[in-house]
Amino acid sequence: MFRLEHTTMDKAKAASLEPTIKGLHDLKSAWLDDYSINSTLRNKFRNEKNELKEMRKKETQFKERHCLSKDLKLEPESEEDSRIAQNIKFGQDPSDKSLSGILKKAKKSSIFGDKHPVSSKLKSENSIKLLKKVMRKS
């Protein structure tokens, strides 16, 4: 009798908890394949380690080639750096064309006085400002 009463209660309890158990089972099956997850993660770390090793090797070769201190930390190369280096390599002006425009304006403006003292003062101040800008940029 005891067994019969408890069996029906156990079945009712199992039926009420079935959605919860299914949810837990699905979660467990998502994490069940620990080996493949761990293997993927190890491969990722291994690749990162090899990339860092290769980058350090290139840095040390660069430092030795250019007689730089081994304690010097090099920043990663940016696109702007490579663009400027290519312009210098091929003999082009590494700066923008706006700098050449500023230089032309500075060359055209007069540093000597004109007939009107106010305008000559403004022109000379403008040429000084332009020259200062050029000097700061170079």
C-alpha positions, 0 to 999 in steps of 0.5 A, a space after each residue: 500500500 505504501 509503495 502504491 501511494 508513493 509511486 503515484 505521488 512520485 509520478 505526479 511530482 515528476 510530471 510537474 518538474 519535467 519542464 525544469 528537468 528538460 531545461 537543465 538537461 538542455 543546458 548540460 548538453 550545451 556544455 557537455 562537449 568540454 573537450 572541443 571547447 577546451 581544444 578550441 580555446 587552447 588553439 586560440 591561445 596557442 595562435 596568439 602566443 605564436 603571433 606575439 613570439 613572431 612580433 617580438 622576433 621582428 622587433 628585436 631584428 629591427 632594433 639590432 638592424 638600427 642599433 636601438 636599445 633593447 629596452 626600447 619599447 616599439 609601438 605597433 605600426 599604424 596605417 598613417 605611419 606606413 603612408 608617411 614612410 612611403 611618401 618619404 621613400 619616394 621623395 614626396 612631401 610627407 605632409 598634406 597639401 595644405 602645408 604647401 599652401 601655407 608655405 606659398 601664402 607665407 612666401 607671397 605675404 610681405 614682411 615689409 611695410 606698405 603705404 597703410 600702416 594698419 594693413 602692413 601690420 596685419 600682413 606681417 602678423 599673418 606671415 609670422 603666424 603662418 611661418 610659426 605654423 609651418 615651423 611647428 609642423 615640421 
